[in-house]
Amino acid sequence: MNRLGFIFSSLLFILAAASSMLFVVDQRQFGVVYALGQIKDVITEPGLNFKLPPPFQNVSYIDKRLLTLESTDNEPMLTAEKQRVVIDWYVRWRISEPTEYIRNVGTNEAAGSSQLNRVVRNAFQEEINKRTVKELLSVKREALMDDVKREVLLQVRGAKPWGVDVIDVRITRVDYVDAITESVYRRMEAERKRVANELRSTGAAEGEKIRADADRQREVTVANAYRDAQKIKGEGDAEASRLYAESFGRDAQFAQFYRSLDAYKSSFNSKTDVMVLDPSSSEFFKVLRGGGPTTAAPVKK
């Protein structure tokens, strides 16, 4: 029984020792082997590797992929004409020499990002001081990014190389500081309002002109229509008078009788009309009393 326990314990010890001596390096990482705090070896190829158990040797990993560093602060920078602008940028970089990186920068990617952020910002400040806002927004923007990349590479490849490669430097946004942006927006708003008011005034003037022209045409049309109506009415009245005269001229008694009927019709047009007359002596009711002619006299031709 004791023999089996000893064998089992020995196997566990051997497995624990083997697990502490073997390590796997992923294809996305560098494996750095330390011996008593000093870099012993750097594993660049993926696979299973061997080392001494702790505390004699330890292993750490550093990312070998392409990394992205983005700007995090909004501190304004001064242009050549002393305008305060805020820029957003990003940098694509990778660790190429793990040994130099660990000795001169740090043991993880965060250390490199922190120092690279400072170097890139200083390079942008130096280059933006040489350019105007118009140049930052024009085709010279590419030249600015190339100059910043060149300055950053000079820094990271200096007397103490960082062991990193800077692949690309890009500007994503250039804008004025909030105070200037607000002022620009207010000026733009005032200009748009001025243009809108000018357009409204022009439209109102054109509207008044169109309405005045329409009113003039309406007055001319109504006047012409009234003139034509009066002309037609006059011609009709003249024709009616001619016909009346011709008809009445043929029989004077009938004409008198017809006019008396028209007088009666006009006098008794309303039920509320009241006339105080003596029917026996008044000439007005002569026709009603039967005093008028009953037959028409022949008309001589």
Secondary structure, DSSP 8 states (H G I E B T S, - for coil): -HHHHHHHHHHHHHHHHHHHHEEEE-TTEEEEEEETTEEEEEE-S-EEEE---TTTEEEEEEE-S-EEEE------EE-TT--EEEEEEEEEEEE--HHHHHHHT-SSHHHHHHHHHHHHHHHHHHHHTTS-HHHHHSTHHHHHHHHHHHHHHHHHTSSS--SEEEEEEEEEEEEE-HHHHHHHHHHHHHHHHHHHHHHHHHHHHHHHHHHHHHHHHHHHHHHHHHHHHHHHHHHHHHHHHHHHHHHHHH-HHHHHHHHHHHHHHHHTSSTT------TTT-GGGTTTTT-S-SS------
